[in-house]
Amino acid sequence: MKKLIFLLVVLTAFGFQSAYAQDVVDEHQPLKVKPTVALHGRVQYDYEFLNQDSGVDSVDDLKLRGSEFRRVYLSGSGKIYKNIKYKVQFEFAGSQIGYRDVYIKFVNLPGIGGNFTVGSFAEATGLDMLTSSNYIPMLERALMTSTQNFRWNSGLMYDNMGMFGGKLGLQMSYAGNGSHHGGFKDKHLENGGHFVARLTSPVYENKEKHQLVHIGVNFESRKRSKDPAAYSLKLRAEDHLGDYIHIPGEEFIDIPGLLKNQQDIGFEFAANFGSFSFQSEYEIAGYNAVVKDGSVDKDQTFNLNGFYALVSYFVTGGQRGFKHGAFARPHIYNNFCIKDGNWGELELVARYSTLDYSSITDYLDLFSGKDYYSKTADIGFGFNWYLNNHTRLMYNHIITSTNRNTDVDKEKNLNADLIRLQVDF
């Protein structure tokens, strides 16, 4: 709560400074402001073909063939007056309306530089999470991002990506416990919220040759709502239509239901050299929960760790873009047009990712006498065919393995073929 009050005081001070910085005008003439507006949107339409065995002792395999509008966004953004910008972005997939980027932003703050944002925004929890779905090279983000319950949150954020002449970037935010299903409404700020901070640096950059080496570190401290049903720890394999993997399991709810707080630390690295790019992140997520020891409640800490490594290569000469500490719109030099004999750009991608949650399941194996899955890993590869820099056809083949601790029914395997047609404007 103290962090929230501090950020509000800072914002008020910036408002006074901005007021004094306004142009001097005739006091008898009202100052006219002409807001600007630009419309944007994206459509991502997916087909998924999933085939999963149900374990070595079962003959019932899961097969799923499905399609969905993965994302349907419509947004408007612009400038109100000099240092005040805004954005309203809504999601319509699933025939439901949800908030995404909905904020007012005070830019180019006097004295300290950077921007101050009030509203709903993507939290700065790492490279993969901050890269827009328009530009991620595979259909879904890596497994380790499941430690963040939702990409967006509502609150206050400060960012300055131009510190020390652009050699250091800082992003930090404080957000509440409101659910995105309810428009991030939070009636109990006294219960605490989520503090996120991220430091990044382009340790090497050559813009003319599209070369970059990026490093970063991020930290999350989340105090969960006192509502026992407000949070559950779960993940999906890197497909969207498949079932959730509940941690520790659907039949055991005490751990996620009594989760008190969470502290994560993540490390990120990326390299972009012309048509070749590489990115990787490692995260340790610590969960503090109330568990039962006989008739006594006690605190117990569980640590999860996740990792991924991704490589990308444009075989036809394009390059991935990079801006403000995240991957951005690619550089495409051939637009698809049969009449002109141009076939666009082809990007090959591959990724290995894993999430180890055995810290929880080892404890529960002893506590409940059951045997839970303890680790999930994905190997994925595919391609992106860029018809132009606003349209692409994506294909991924994902091999997922989920392991138990014992040799009985030790592993489940999932094979997924994913296809997406995407446009943004």
C-alpha positions in Angstrom: 0.0 0.0 0.0 2.9 2.4 0.8 4.3 1.8 -2.8 0.9 2.7 -4.2 0.7 6.0 -2.2 4.3 6.9 -3.2 3.5 6.4 -6.9 0.3 8.6 -6.6 2.4 11.4 -5.0 4.9 11.1 -7.8 2.2 11.3 -10.4 0.7 14.4 -8.8 4.1 16.1 -8.8 4.5 15.4 -12.5 1.1 16.8 -13.1 2.0 20.1 -11.5 5.3 20.3 -13.5 3.4 19.7 -16.7 0.9 22.4 -15.9 3.7 25.0 -15.4 5.3 23.9 -18.7 2.2 24.7 -20.8 2.4 27.4 -23.5 1.5 30.9 -22.5 -1.8 31.9 -24.1 -4.2 34.8 -24.0 -6.2 34.4 -20.8 -9.3 35.5 -22.6 -9.1 32.8 -25.2 -9.8 29.1 -24.3 -7.0 26.7 -25.1 -8.1 24.4 -27.9 -6.9 20.8 -27.8 -7.3 18.5 -30.8 -6.8 14.9 -29.8 -5.5 12.5 -32.5 -6.7 9.0 -33.0 -5.4 6.0 -34.9 -7.3 2.7 -35.2 -5.5 -0.7 -35.0 -6.5 -4.3 -34.8 -5.4 -7.9 -35.2 -7.0 -11.2 -36.2 -5.4 -14.5 -35.4 -7.3 -17.6 -36.6 -5.9 -21.0 -35.6 -6.3 -24.7 -36.4 -5.0 -27.2 -33.9 -4.6 -31.0 -34.3 -3.7 -32.7 -30.9 -2.9 -36.3 -30.3 -2.1 -37.4 -26.7 -1.5 -40.8 -25.2 -3.1 -41.3 -21.8 -0.2 -43.1 -20.2 1.5 -46.5 -20.7 -1.3 -48.4 -18.9 -4.2 -46.8 -20.9 -5.5 -47.5 -24.4 -7.6 -44.3 -24.5 -5.8 -41.6 -26.4 -6.9 -38.0 -26.7 -7.4 -36.7 -30.2 -8.6 -33.2 -30.8 -9.1 -31.3 -34.1 -10.3 -27.8 -33.5 -10.2 -24.2 -34.7 -10.7 -20.9 -33.0 -10.2 -17.1 -33.2 -7.2 -17.0 -30.9 -7.2 -13.2 -30.8 -9.4 -10.5 -32.2 -8.3 -7.1 -31.1 -9.6 -3.6 -31.9 -7.9 -0.6 -30.5 -7.6 3.2 -30.7 -4.6 5.3 -29.7 -3.4 8.8 -30.0 -2.3 12.0 -28.3 -4.4 14.3 -26.2 -2.0 17.2 -25.9 1.8 17.2 -26.1 2.7 14.9 -23.2 -0.5 13.0 -22.7 -1.2 9.9 -24.8 -3.9 7.2 -24.5 -4.8 3.8 -25.7 -7.9 1.7 -25.5 -7.6 -1.9 -26.7 -10.3 -4.6 -26.4 -10.3 -8.4 -27.0 -13.3 -10.0 -28.7 -12.2 -13.6 -29.1 -14.5 -16.1 -27.5 -17.4 -13.7 -28.1 -16.5 -11.9 -24.9 -15.1 -8.4 -24.4 -11.9 -8.0 -22.3 -9.6 -5.2 -21.5 -6.0 -5.3 -22.7 -4.0 -2.0 -23.1 -6.4 0.6 -21.6 -4.4 3.5 -20.2 -3.5 7.2 -20.0 0.2 7.9 -20.4 2.2 10.9 -19.4 5.2 11.0 -21.7 8.6 12.7 -21.6 8.4 13.6 -17.9 10.3 16.7 -17.1 13.5 16.3 -15.0 13.7 12.5 -14.9 12.5 11.5 -18.4 10.5 8.4 -19.2 6.8 7.9 -19.1 4.1 7.3 -16.4 1.1 5.1 -17.2 -2.2 4.8 -15.4 -4.6 2.0 -16.4 -4.2 -1.5 -17.8 -0.9 -2.6 -19.4 1.3 -5.6 -20.0 3.5 -6.1 -16.9 7.3 -6.1 -17.6 7.9 -9.7 -16.5 10.4 -10.7 -19.3 11.2 -10.7 -22.9 8.7 -13.3 -24.1 5.8 -11.8 -22.2 6.6 -8.2 -23.4 6.9 -9.2 -27.0 3.5 -8.7 -28.7 1.6 -11.7 -30.0 2.0 -10.1 -33.4 5.8 -10.7 -33.3 6.4 -13.8 -31.2 8.0 -16.3 -33.5 5.9 -19.3 -32.3 2.1 -19.5 -31.9 2.3 -19.6 -28.1 4.7 -18.3 -25.5 7.0 -20.6 -23.6 5.9 -22.8 -20.6 7.6 -20.7 -18.0 5.3 -17.8 -18.7 2.6 -19.8 -16.9 3.9 -18.5 -13.6 2.3 -15.2 -14.5 -1.5 -15.6 -14.1 -2.3 -13.0 -16.9 -0.2 -10.8 -19.2 -2.0 -7.6 -18.3 -2.8 -5.9 -15.0 -4.2 -2.6 -13.9 -2.4 0.0 -11.8 0.5 2.4 -12.2 3.7 2.0 -14.2 6.9 4.0 -14.8 9.2 3.2 -17.8 12.3 4.8 -19.1 14.1 3.0 -21.9 16.6 5.8 -22.6 18.6 6.0 -19.4 22.4 6.7 -19.8 22.0 7.4 -23.5 19.9 4.4 -24.2 22.3 1.9 -22.5 19.9 1.1 -19.7 16.1 0.6 -19.6 13.9 0.6 -16.5 10.3 -0.5 -16.1 8.4 -0.9 -12.8 4.8 -1.1 -11.9 2.4 -1.6 -9.0 -0.9 -3.3 -9.9 -3.9 -4.6 -8.0 -5.6 -8.0 -7.6 -8.6 -7.3 -9.8 -9.6 -10.0 -12.2 -9.4 -9.4 -15.9 -12.8 -11.1 -16.3 -14.3 -8.2 -14.3 -12.4 -5.4 -15.9 -9.6 -5.4 -13.3 -11.9 -4.1 -10.6 -10.3 -4.3 -7.2 -12.4 -3.3 -4.1 -9.7 -4.4 -1.6 -6.5 -2.5 -2.2 -5.6 -3.0 1.4 -4.9 -6.7 0.6 -1.8 -5.7 -1.3 -0.9 -6.1 -5.0 1.9 -6.8 -7.4 5.2 -5.0 -7.7 7.2 -5.7 -10.9 10.5 -4.3 -12.0 12.7 -5.0 -15.0 16.2 -3.7 -16.0 17.5 -4.2 -19.5 20.5 -3.2 -21.5 21.5 -3.4 -25.2 25.1 -4.3 -24.4 25.9 -4.2 -28.1 24.0 -2.5 -31.0 24.6 -1.8 -34.6 21.3 -0.6 -36.1 22.6 -0.3 -39.7 23.5 -4.1 -39.7 20.5 -5.1 -37.6 22.8 -6.4 -34.9 22.0 -6.4 -31.2 22.9 -8.2 -27.9 20.4 -7.7 -25.2 20.5 -8.7 -21.5 17.9 -8.2 -18.8 16.8 -9.1 -15.3 13.2 -8.9 -13.9 11.6 -9.3 -10.5 8.1 -9.9 -9.3 6.6 -9.7 -5.8 2.9 -10.6 -5.8 0.7 -10.6 -2.8 -2.4 -12.6 -3.6 -6.0 -11.8 -2.8 -7.4 -13.3 0.4 -10.1 -14.9 -1.7 -9.2 -18.6 -1.8 -10.7 -19.0 -5.3 -8.9 -16.0 -6.8 -5.8 -17.9 -8.0 -4.9 -21.3 -9.1 -1.5 -22.5 -10.5 -1.9 -24.2 -13.9 -0.3 -24.4 -17.3 -0.9 -25.5 -20.8 1.4 -27.2 -23.1 2.3 -24.7 -25.9 -1.1 -25.1 -27.6 -4.3 -23.2 -26.7 -7.1 -25.7 -27.2 -5.6 -28.5 -25.1 -6.5 -29.0 -21.4 -4.8 -27.3 -18.6 -2.3 -29.1 -16.4 -3.3 -28.2 -12.9 -0.5 -27.9 -10.4 -0.5 -30.0 -8.2 -3.7 -31.5 -9.5 -7.4 -30.9 -9.9 -8.3 -33.0 -6.9 -6.0 -31.2 -4.5 -6.8 -27.5 -4.1 -5.3 -26.5 -0.7 -1.9 -25.3 -2.1 -3.2 -23.0 -4.8 -6.3 -22.0 -2.8 -4.2 -20.9 0.2 -1.4 -19.2 -1.8 -0.3 -16.1 0.1 2.4 -14.5 -2.0 4.9 -15.1 -4.8 8.4 -13.8 -5.6 10.0 -14.4 -9.0 13.3 -13.5 -10.5 14.1 -13.9 -14.2 17.1 -13.5 -16.4 17.0 -12.9 -20.2 19.3 -12.9 -23.1 18.8 -12.2 -26.8 21.0 -11.8 -29.8 20.0 -10.5 -33.2 22.5 -10.7 -36.1 20.9 -10.0 -39.4 18.6 -12.9 -40.4 19.6 -14.9 -37.3 18.2 -14.4 -33.8 18.4 -16.2 -30.5 16.6 -15.6 -27.2 16.5 -17.4 -23.9 15.2 -16.8 -20.4 15.5 -18.6 -17.0 13.1 -18.0 -14.2 12.8 -19.0 -10.5 9.3 -18.6 -9.0 8.9 -18.9 -5.3 5.4 -19.5 -3.8 4.6 -19.1 -0.2 1.5 -21.0 0.8 -0.4 -22.1 3.9 -0.5 -25.9 4.2 -1.9 -28.3 6.7 0.4 -30.3 9.1 -2.1 -32.4 10.9 -4.5 -29.9 12.5 -1.9 -27.0 12.3 -1.5 -24.5 9.5 2.0 -23.7 8.6 3.9 -21.7 5.9 5.6 -23.6 3.2 7.7 -22.3 0.4 7.8 -24.0 -3.1 10.2 -23.1 -5.8 9.4 -23.6 -9.5 11.9 -23.0 -12.3 11.5 -22.6 -16.0 13.7 -22.2 -19.0 13.5 -21.8 -22.8 15.9 -21.3 -25.7 14.6 -20.2 -29.1 16.4 -19.8 -32.5 15.1 -18.1 -35.6 16.5 -17.8 -39.1 15.1 -15.9 -42.1 16.2 -18.0 -45.1 15.2 -15.2 -47.5 16.9 -12.2 -45.9 14.4 -10.7 -43.6 15.2 -9.8 -39.9 13.3 -9.7 -36.7 12.9 -6.1 -35.3 13.7 -5.0 -31.8 12.5 -1.9 -30.0 12.1 -0.7 -26.4 13.5 -3.9 -24.8 11.4 -6.4 -26.8 11.2 -7.9 -30.2 9.1 -5.8 -32.6 7.8 -5.8 -36.2 10.1 -7.7 -38.6 11.9 -6.2 -41.5 10.4 -7.7 -44.6 11.9 -6.9 -48.1 9.7 -9.1 -50.3 5.9 -8.7 -50.3 3.9 -11.7 -51.6 2.5 -11.0 -55.0 2.1 -13.7 -57.6 1.9 -11.2 -60.4 5.2 -9.6 -59.5 6.8 -13.0 -58.8 7.4 -12.3 -55.2 6.8 -14.9 -52.5 7.4 -13.0 -49.3 9.8 -14.1 -46.6 10.3 -17.4 -44.8 11.5 -17.7 -41.2 12.5 -21.1 -39.6 12.0 -21.4 -35.9 12.8 -23.9 -33.1 12.4 -23.8 -29.3 13.0 -26.0 -26.3 11.2 -25.0 -23.1 10.6 -26.6 -19.7 8.9 -26.0 -16.4 9.8 -28.0 -13.3 7.3 -27.9 -10.5 8.5 -31.0 -8.6 9.1 -28.8 -5.4 5.3 -28.9 -5.0 4.6 -32.4 -6.2 7.4 -34.0 -4.1 5.8 -32.5 -1.0 2.3 -33.6 -2.1 3.5 -37.1 -2.9 4.4 -37.5 0.8 1.5 -35.5 2.1 -1.3 -37.1 0.1 0.1 -40.5 -0.8 -0.5 -39.8 -4.5 1.8 -39.5 -7.4 1.6 -36.2 -9.3 3.2 -35.0 -12.5 6.3 -33.0 -11.7 7.8 -31.6 -15.0 6.6 -30.6 -18.4 8.9 -30.0 -21.4 8.2 -29.0 -25.0 10.2 -29.3 -28.2 8.8 -27.2 -31.0 9.8 -26.3 -34.5 8.1 -24.8 -37.5 8.1 -21.8 -39.9 6.6 -18.4 -40.4 5.7 -17.3 -44.0 5.5 -13.5 -44.1 3.3 -12.4 -47.0 4.2 -8.9 -45.8 5.1 -7.3 -42.5 1.4 -7.3 -41.5 0.4 -10.8 -42.6 1.9 -14.2 -41.9 1.0 -17.9 -42.0 2.5 -19.8 -39.1 3.0 -23.6 -38.5 4.3 -25.3 -35.4 4.8 -28.9 -34.5 5.1 -29.3 -30.7 6.2 -32.4 -28.8 5.2 -32.3 -25.1 6.3 -34.7 -22.4 4.9 -34.6 -18.9 6.7 -36.7 -16.3 5.8 -38.3 -13.0 8.3 -39.1 -10.2 7.7 -42.8 -10.3 8.2 -45.4 -13.0 4.5 -46.4 -13.1 2.6 -44.4 -15.9 5.7 -42.2 -15.9 5.2 -40.1 -18.9 2.4 -38.6 -21.1 3.3 -37.4 -24.6 1.4 -34.9 -26.6 2.0 -34.2 -30.3 0.4 -31.0 -31.7 0.3 -29.5 -35.1 -0.7 -25.8 -35.0 -1.6 -23.5 -37.9 -2.3 -19.7 -37.7 -3.2 -17.1 -40.2 -2.6 -13.6 -38.8 -3.2 -10.0 -39.9 -2.7 -6.8 -38.1 -3.4 -3.3 -39.1 
